[in-house]
């Protein structure tokens, strides 16, 4: 059994033209003919609801559904009620996958060759989805669907994410009628920077009151379903529910992590072997599949010092609890779909990962933005800082931004070589997908093995509904879809695959698939190796070594055939070159321009001076003044009460940031370098009550990114504190938190006021002036 609807009459241009009045007006009402217009039916009478569920940074070796050891009952249930795909592919990175998934186009061709925050001036890396590639949500809305998106978005240009907009690149400007979630690439699960439609909103409760983002997103999606049923019951719905899990930081309540206590004690090598055997036993991977070896640059479990192992085990326990918890929230959402009577005619796509598991925790971290800032650390530094916070039980709490050792990500990508950021190797790009549609798909326990890609989702949805992709949307000519519908596999597990060619490229790591073969080049950057890649300044893609795999016979890229088939390799390299030129991939590795070569050119505001009143909050760091890595002066005009307390400003959060606050009359400054190093300055005397001018001067002691900073604080022209920040954050403190004036919304930077957060300033802030020196 499989169901697709006949093709609807093709509509070349959207929106549909308005229907004129059916009434004829005469001179009087008696002479007039009244015939009220009715909205035409654009869809089949029984068009299905569409629900797309996307998990973040999650590899195929984690879920129990596919042989892993993280309990995923919902994923297993959906698979049992539908069909599954074990050769579905993503792009190896967040924004690129999401842009491709929602538009049906290749990621570079729509400006998403890297995450939105690291955009640059080349077409393939601009961070802007062009109007010529309308999202499915916009097309479906025009045809009569109710549309809503929840959770992680990560496809709005970073410079456009303030409450001032512009909003045309926000979800509601890209076709979704409703949005609740976060615009950035990650969020604290306890203190996220949330948006409802185009309005910044605070979480409904504090972490200590039981808030967790995954639960909130499920709650809001359920509420939206209730409203849809009440207000628009005659319409089908299209819902996109994208969690922030398993992206760092790995935040979960202790009781969820404790469910996995002791389960990973024998380490990642043993875990990988168990999962590999179980995946074969369950029929998820073929008997011929080979388990690929651990790369030499990734530590084996037996190489880890014994005194570090409790830390590494607990990081994985936290991640496992986090992953199980989000699957339970998906279950709550699907249970509500069923309870409302939608189950039979709802087409569910449950995609486990927008890329493979993430190795950005590198050697195991309590503050995962260290990797993006390329600051090398030792595990001992993390353990020492963790002990000062309260020990292993603090992992997963709001006080840390922890993420597991990259070897756990490698284990989570069993049986493949790759992980997130490696577009060259499966594990970075191969993610499981299960599909359920009781009315249209007969359950089948045997996985579909056709090679498909995330840009195939939109063509599949269009084919199922019967929509011909429009040639023009809102006056803009549309680029053709790149994806190939996989609806032909719904009723035929053995159908010959129709996707013959697909390129992959992320930060110089790249591959090309063609008709059962794949050529791969690792590129210049190994995500689990800390610090700036050695020799990156001289790197050129022309010198990379290419590997060759016959995927139809070699499931895991275990056997490199480059030396045996040089002609085939040359052919595939030429195919990559053609696809790269056609899709704006050039220059290869263009996404490295900001993150490696020019961190000072990261997306930021064009302004060089700001004036804030005391009530300005939730200004995303990418749009805020760079107080922690630019020469700048902050001047505050404030009225101070006697023995004043409260936050004057804070940028970032508990995982890294800086803040100026008053504590019982003393003026305090803290630069929190990702929990591992805290520079604190405090005035020797209380600052007198009354009107005061406070000046904070920040100057690089050495003119280089990440170099030391000299901090001088004056009140009324008199110096009250001074000191040096030994190491600064060259790129940014946080991917989600903000600049707040007069309070510490979101995550508190300093432990000194952690228990008093949001710790609003007790006086009056008349103005905060921020000025760059150059």
Buried (B, 14 or more C-beta within 10 A) or exposed (E): EBBBBEEBEEBEBBBEEEEEEEEEEEEEEEEEEEEEEEEEEBBBEEBBBBBBBBBBBBBBBBBBBBBBBBBBBBBBBBBEBBBBBBBBBBBBBBBBBBBBBBBBBBBBBBBBBBBBBBBBEBBBBBBBBBBBBBBBBBBBBBBBBBBBBBBBBBBBBBBBBBBEEEBEBBBBBBBBBBBBBBBBBBBBBBBBBBBEBBEBEBBEEBBEEEBBBBBBBBBBBBEBBEEBEEEBEEBBBBBBBBBBBBBBBBBBBEEBBBBBEEBBEBBBBBBBBBBBBBBBEBBBBEEEBBBBEBEEEBBEBEEBEEEBBEBBBBBBBBBBBBBBBBBBBBBBBBBBBEEBEBBEBBBBBBBBBBBBBBBBBBBBBBBBBBBBBBBEBEBEBBBEBBEEBEEBEBBBBBBBBBBBBBBBBBBBBBBBBBBBBBBBBBBBBBBBBBBBBBEBBEEBEEBBBBBBBBBBBBBBBBBBBBBEBBEBBEEEEBBEBBBBBBBBBBBEBEEEBBBEBBBBBBBBBBBBBBEBBBBBBBBBBBBBBBEBBEEBEEBEBEEBEBBBBBBEEBBBBBBBBBEEBEEBBEBBBEBBBEBBEEBBBBBBBBBBBBBBBEBBEBBBBEEEEBEBEBEBBBBBBBBBBBBBBBBBBBBBBBBBBEBBBBBBBBBBBBBBBBBBBBBEBBBBBBBBBBBBBBBEBBBEEBBEBEEBEBBBBBBBEEEEBBBBBBBBBBBEEEEBBEBEBEBBBBBBBBBBBBBBBBBBBBBBBBBBBBEBBBBBBBBEBEBBBBBBEE
